Amino acid sequence: MNQVSQLYGAKASKRADKAGSLSFSDSLEISSKGRDLQVAKAAVAAAPDVREDRIAAIKAALTNGTYSVSDEDLANKLLESFDI
């Protein structure tokens, strides 16, 4: 049995040596559309979710008492929100 294990051990080590000497390298090439998509995603991620300038203007108008909404616009938005 010792001879059998030595025989298999020798074959296994030869296979391991062959596998260890092989080297592979992977490469990846991104198309111009892919690069454009990455740039667009980065720009969207960098943009704030809230338009601070618009909110500041509305807050200032509310504070000053100068913010007004037409009755018709309010009614239309209510109807849209309730799908009427």
N, C-alpha and C positions, 0 to 999 in steps of 0.2 A: 504494500500500500504506500509505503514511503516513496518508492520509485514513481508511482503514479502521480502522487502529489508534486513531486519534483518536476515531472514532465509537464504537468498542467501549469505549475508555477512558472516554468521557463517560458512557455507559450504566452502566458498572461503578461509577463514582464516585457516580452518582445512587442506585443500589441500596445502596451502602454507607452513604450518608447516611440513607436511609430506615431501614435496619437499625439504625444507630447511634442513631437518635432513639427507637426503641421501648424500653420498659423493662418488665420483668416482675418480679413479686415472688412468691415461693413462700411458702406458709404451711403449717403443720402443727398439727393439733389432736389431742391425745392424750386418749383416753377415760378415764373414771374407773377402769375396769378396768386400762388400761395404766399409769396412775399408781400404782395399788395394786401392780401387778406390779413396777414400778420400785422402790417402797419395800421390797417383800419381798426383791428381789434385793440391794438395798443392805444390808439387815439380815443376810442370809445371808453376804454378802461380808465384813461387819464382824465376824461371829462367828468365834471361833477354831475351827480344825479339830479340836483336841484339847481335851477337857474337863480342864483343868489341875487343878481342884479334886479330881476323881475320881482322877487319877493321883497327886496328892500324898498322898491318903489311902491308896491302895494301897501306895505306896512306904514310907510310914510304918509301915504294918502289916507289910510284909515286913521292914523294918529291926528292928522290935520283936519279930518272931517271932510275931505274933498273927494273921497272915493265914492263913485256912484256907478250903479249898474242900471241899464234901462229895464223897465218892467217887461218889455217884450223879450229881451235877451234872457232874462231870468226865467220867464215862462217857457221859452223854447228849450233851455237847458234842462229844466225840470221834466218837460215832456220827453226829451231825449233819454234822460236817465231812467225813466219809468217805461220806456218803449211804448209810448202812447202815440 
